[in-house]
């Protein structure tokens, strides 16, 4: 049974299932979901806990299976936790997990909690995951998107008796806070807790937040791609600054931007040949959030603009590899900023 993360508390209030699977790449929310399940289990008499971390292809699953199929020696009920950091249990692990799912059915003395990273579609349709999902509850822990981050921060502040000032100042404060912690929810949680110590039960103006909240944002090239295609120029430049400071490779950043530009050109060519936009997007394997961004951008960008962007991508490819070009910055990061600005400006115009 699949369950949304925001439905977990209501689900636990109604009673526990014998098996839970948490999967996703957001450590704070995964940790909090696991804590909520453990707390509910302890309240119902699950007082003993054993934990196993699957490391390497030669992990011995026999101890896990023995723990899952045996009664506790010291308590009536026990919690069995299995962490699989790679998300790939292997052949033996696949068999063992299916056995765990089978033994969890009707087992009121053992609560099994399995934690995994983000899983691809093929893994989620595999035999072992289907067995776990069929018996227990699976929860996909999604990251907090940038657009939702100010609201998430406001809710966390309210939970500790704080709030931002009303009106425009409060919105500015939340946006500033979100810019400082984007992509790093664990650090965001720590910064919120710090505000509780510095300004307990207080309304927060912009200046106290500006002075207290550290710049702990973390970015990746895929989020940069979404920001650029959305036409978010200021955010795109801030993300490029962050990626440079974190030591990201220039060639990887260029690849991300250039791949978007190549896809724009391919889809525009397909549309010029008479193919409808949805078909052209599918043929170029563009789906999910990027599909929506391309649907917004492509009808409003001309073929000449697409060709110009592609030429710019070729030039910047040479610059990041040490080949200067007339009318372009010699520095690779400055050239990447100019390329991102061109693409983001097209997205903003659209």
C-alpha positions, 0 to 999 in steps of 0.5 A, a space after each residue: 500500500 502506498 501512502 503519502 508522507 503527509 498522511 503518515 500521522 493520520 495513518 499511525 493514529 488508526 493503528 500500525 501495519 507490520 511492515 513499512 518501507 521509506 524510500 527517498 533522498 531527503 534525509 530529514 523527512 525520512 528520519 522524521 518519518 522513521 521516528 514517528 513510526 518508532 514512537 507509535 510502535 513504542 507506544 504499542 509495546 514494541 520495546 526491543 529494536 534490532 538494526 541491520 545495514 546492508 553493505 556490499 554484495 556479500 551481506 549475510 541476510 541470515 541474521 535479518 531473516 532470523 530476527 524477522 521470523 523469531 520472537 523477542 527474547 526480552 519483550 513481547 514485541 520488537 522493531 526490526 530495521 533494515 537499511 539498504 543505502 545503495 537501494 540494490 539488495 542484489 539477488 540474495 537480498 531480493 529473495 530475503 526481502 520477499 521472505 521478510 514480506 511473507 513472514 510479516 503477514 499476520 505477524 503482530 510481534 515484529 514491526 519491520 522498517 526498511 529504509 532505501 534511497 530514491 528508487 527508479 521506476 524499474 526498481 519499484 516494479 521489481 519483485 522484491 519491492 512489489 512484495 514489500 509494498 503488497 504486504 506493508 506500507 510504502 512511503 516515497 519521501 519527496 524533497 521540498 521543492 523551492 516553491 514550497 520551501 517558504 511555506 515549509 519554513 513558516 510551518 516549522 516556525 509556527 510549530 515552535 511558537 514563532 512567526 514572521 511579520 505580516 504582509 510583504 516583510 514576512 514574505 520577503 523574510 521567508 524568501 530570503 530564508 529559503 534562498 539561504 537553505 535551498 537544497 539542504 533541508 537538514 541545515 534548514 531544520 538546524 537554522 530554524 531551531 537556532 532561531 528558537 534559541 535566539 528569539 523564543 516565542 517571538 515575531 521575526 522581522 527581516 533583520 534578525 533572520 538575515 543576521 542569524 541564518 547562515 548560507 547553507 544552500 546546496 545546489 545540483 545541476 539538475 535543479 539549475 536546469 529547471 531554474 534556467 528553463 523557468 526563466 528564473 534569472 536571479 536564482 540561476 545566477 545564485 545557483 551557479 555561484 553556489 556550484 562554483 563555490 562547491 567545486 562542481 566541474 565546469 564541464 558537468 554544468 555545461 553538459 546540463 545546459 547544453 543538453 537542454 539547448 540541444 533538446 530545444 533544437 531537436 524538438 523545434 526541428 521536429 515541430 517544423 517537420 510537422 510533428 505535434 509538440 507532445 509527440 516530439 517531447 516523447 521521442 526526445 525522452 523529455 518528461 516529468 517537470 521538464 516536460 511542463 517547462 518545455 511545453 511552456 517554452 517551446 511554442 514561444 521560442 523561434 527557430 532562430 533563437 534555438 539555433 543561436 542558443 545552440 551556437 552559444 553552447 558550442 562556443 562555451 564548450 570550447 571555453 570550458 576546455 581552454 579555447 577562448 572565443 571572441 566576444 565571450 569571457 575567457 573564464 569558464 564560469 563567466 561563460 557559463 553564466 552568460 550561456 545560462 543568462 541567454 537561456 533563462 532570458 528566453 524562458 523569462 520571455 516565454 
